[in-house]
Amino acid sequence: MKVGGLLASAGINIGLCVLFLSLYSILRKQPQNVKVYFGRRIAEERNRLRDAFILERFVPSPSWIVKSLRCTEDEILDAAGLDAVVFNRIIVFRYLHLYFNMLRFFSFWLVLTVAA
């Protein structure tokens, strides 16, 4: 395996990830996308000012990532419904399964190297 190719691939993937996270962070702040990202909240409360030009809308911010990680299942259920809770559990258990498979592989590799 060529290290240069691996680094180039990792650089491209990390760059695209940062680009897409920045675009998501910017697009979710735009007034025309409010109904997409905050549909239930808009239906419940319509008292926000959306017509003014605010520079903060065009600055990517990762604060939504921290807020989403601190969100409990009850808050997700209240805000997005049961489908979102089930989808979240599927994703979490998939990553746990992947984590334990990697841990199992590493343990197996460690035992083989020590025993040899």
BAROZA-178259 format. One record per residue (C-alpha): residue number from 1; chain; x, y, z. Coordinates in steps of 0.02 Angstrom, whole numbers. Example, Ala and Ser with C-alpha at 12.3 -4.5 7.8 and 13.67 -1.06 7.14 Angstrom:
REM residues 2
<num = 1&chaine = A&x = 615&y = -225&z = 390>
<num = 2&chaine = A&x = 684&y = -53&z = 357>
END
This chain:
REM residues 116
<num = 1&chaine = A&x = 0&y = 0&z = 0>
<num = 2&chaine = A&x = 65&y = 171&z = -46>
<num = 3&chaine = A&x = 66&y = 295&z = 97>
<num = 4&chaine = A&x = 48&y = 443&z = -20>
<num = 5&chaine = A&x = -112&y = 373&z = -93>
<num = 6&chaine = A&x = -181&y = 336&z = 79>
<num = 7&chaine = A&x = -144&y = 513&z = 139>
<num = 8&chaine = A&x = -221&y = 588&z = -19>
<num = 9&chaine = A&x = -378&y = 484&z = 5>
<num = 10&chaine = A&x = -391&y = 531&z = 189>
<num = 11&chaine = A&x = -363&y = 715&z = 146>
<num = 12&chaine = A&x = -499&y = 713&z = 14>
<num = 13&chaine = A&x = -622&y = 625&z = 131>
<num = 14&chaine = A&x = -586&y = 743&z = 276>
<num = 15&chaine = A&x = -599&y = 895&z = 162>
<num = 16&chaine = A&x = -766&y = 837&z = 92>
<num = 17&chaine = A&x = -830&y = 801&z = 267>
<num = 18&chaine = A&x = -784&y = 976&z = 326>
<num = 19&chaine = A&x = -862&y = 1051&z = 169>
<num = 20&chaine = A&x = -1026&y = 958&z = 191>
<num = 21&chaine = A&x = -1036&y = 997&z = 377>
<num = 22&chaine = A&x = -1005&y = 1181&z = 339>
<num = 23&chaine = A&x = -1137&y = 1183&z = 203>
<num = 24&chaine = A&x = -1263&y = 1098&z = 317>
<num = 25&chaine = A&x = -1224&y = 1220&z = 456>
<num = 26&chaine = A&x = -1248&y = 1368&z = 339>
<num = 27&chaine = A&x = -1403&y = 1303&z = 249>
<num = 28&chaine = A&x = -1498&y = 1259&z = 407>
<num = 29&chaine = A&x = -1486&y = 1443&z = 461>
<num = 30&chaine = A&x = -1566&y = 1511&z = 301>
<num = 31&chaine = A&x = -1747&y = 1572&z = 316>
<num = 32&chaine = A&x = -1810&y = 1473&z = 165>
<num = 33&chaine = A&x = -1749&y = 1309&z = 243>
<num = 34&chaine = A&x = -1832&y = 1334&z = 412>
<num = 35&chaine = A&x = -1981&y = 1224&z = 367>
<num = 36&chaine = A&x = -1865&y = 1081&z = 320>
<num = 37&chaine = A&x = -1757&y = 1079&z = 477>
<num = 38&chaine = A&x = -1879&y = 1143&z = 607>
<num = 39&chaine = A&x = -2049&y = 1089&z = 541>
<num = 40&chaine = A&x = -2134&y = 1046&z = 704>
<num = 41&chaine = A&x = -2063&y = 1196&z = 796>
<num = 42&chaine = A&x = -2125&y = 1312&z = 658>
<num = 43&chaine = A&x = -2299&y = 1236&z = 670>
<num = 44&chaine = A&x = -2301&y = 1267&z = 857>
<num = 45&chaine = A&x = -2222&y = 1440&z = 863>
<num = 46&chaine = A&x = -2213&y = 1570&z = 724>
<num = 47&chaine = A&x = -2142&y = 1722&z = 812>
<num = 48&chaine = A&x = -1964&y = 1730&z = 740>
<num = 49&chaine = A&x = -1899&y = 1872&z = 635>
<num = 50&chaine = A&x = -1836&y = 1797&z = 470>
<num = 51&chaine = A&x = -1828&y = 1942&z = 345>
<num = 52&chaine = A&x = -1675&y = 2036&z = 407>
<num = 53&chaine = A&x = -1501&y = 2004&z = 337>
<num = 54&chaine = A&x = -1395&y = 1928&z = 473>
<num = 55&chaine = A&x = -1212&y = 1888&z = 439>
<num = 56&chaine = A&x = -1215&y = 1750&z = 570>
<num = 57&chaine = A&x = -1321&y = 1645&z = 451>
<num = 58&chaine = A&x = -1174&y = 1630&z = 331>
<num = 59&chaine = A&x = -1044&y = 1579&z = 461>
<num = 60&chaine = A&x = -1031&y = 1391&z = 489>
<num = 61&chaine = A&x = -1043&y = 1341&z = 671>
<num = 62&chaine = A&x = -1019&y = 1168&z = 746>
<num = 63&chaine = A&x = -1125&y = 1208&z = 900>
<num = 64&chaine = A&x = -1271&y = 1106&z = 832>
<num = 65&chaine = A&x = -1163&y = 949&z = 842>
<num = 66&chaine = A&x = -1133&y = 970&z = 1029>
<num = 67&chaine = A&x = -1318&y = 1008&z = 1058>
<num = 68&chaine = A&x = -1370&y = 853&z = 960>
<num = 69&chaine = A&x = -1254&y = 742&z = 1061>
<num = 70&chaine = A&x = -1327&y = 803&z = 1225>
<num = 71&chaine = A&x = -1506&y = 774&z = 1169>
<num = 72&chaine = A&x = -1602&y = 639&z = 1263>
<num = 73&chaine = A&x = -1724&y = 515&z = 1185>
<num = 74&chaine = A&x = -1870&y = 603&z = 1268>
<num = 75&chaine = A&x = -1821&y = 768&z = 1187>
<num = 76&chaine = A&x = -1804&y = 682&z = 1018>
<num = 77&chaine = A&x = -1974&y = 601&z = 1043>
<num = 78&chaine = A&x = -2055&y = 768&z = 1085>
<num = 79&chaine = A&x = -1971&y = 863&z = 942>
<num = 80&chaine = A&x = -1968&y = 736&z = 800>
<num = 81&chaine = A&x = -2077&y = 588&z = 845>
<num = 82&chaine = A&x = -2058&y = 402&z = 868>
<num = 83&chaine = A&x = -1982&y = 372&z = 695>
<num = 84&chaine = A&x = -1832&y = 480&z = 739>
<num = 85&chaine = A&x = -1805&y = 387&z = 903>
<num = 86&chaine = A&x = -1810&y = 218&z = 816>
<num = 87&chaine = A&x = -1692&y = 279&z = 680>
<num = 88&chaine = A&x = -1573&y = 348&z = 812>
<num = 89&chaine = A&x = -1572&y = 181&z = 903>
<num = 90&chaine = A&x = -1535&y = 88&z = 741>
<num = 91&chaine = A&x = -1387&y = 202&z = 706>
<num = 92&chaine = A&x = -1320&y = 192&z = 884>
<num = 93&chaine = A&x = -1332&y = 3&z = 892>
<num = 94&chaine = A&x = -1251&y = -11&z = 720>
<num = 95&chaine = A&x = -1101&y = 90&z = 779>
<num = 96&chaine = A&x = -1092&y = -9&z = 940>
<num = 97&chaine = A&x = -1092&y = -169&z = 838>
<num = 98&chaine = A&x = -953&y = -99&z = 728>
<num = 99&chaine = A&x = -854&y = -44&z = 882>
<num = 100&chaine = A&x = -865&y = -215&z = 963>
<num = 101&chaine = A&x = -815&y = -301&z = 801>
<num = 102&chaine = A&x = -661&y = -191&z = 790>
<num = 103&chaine = A&x = -624&y = -226&z = 974>
<num = 104&chaine = A&x = -643&y = -412&z = 943>
<num = 105&chaine = A&x = -526&y = -405&z = 793>
<num = 106&chaine = A&x = -396&y = -307&z = 893>
<num = 107&chaine = A&x = -407&y = -428&z = 1039>
<num = 108&chaine = A&x = -389&y = -577&z = 922>
<num = 109&chaine = A&x = -239&y = -495&z = 838>
<num = 110&chaine = A&x = -161&y = -456&z = 1009>
<num = 111&chaine = A&x = -182&y = -635&z = 1069>
<num = 112&chaine = A&x = -105&y = -703&z = 908>
<num = 113&chaine = A&x = 46&y = -588&z = 918>
<num = 114&chaine = A&x = 77&y = -625&z = 1103>
<num = 115&chaine = A&x = 55&y = -812&z = 1081>
<num = 116&chaine = A&x = 170&y = -821&z = 930>
END
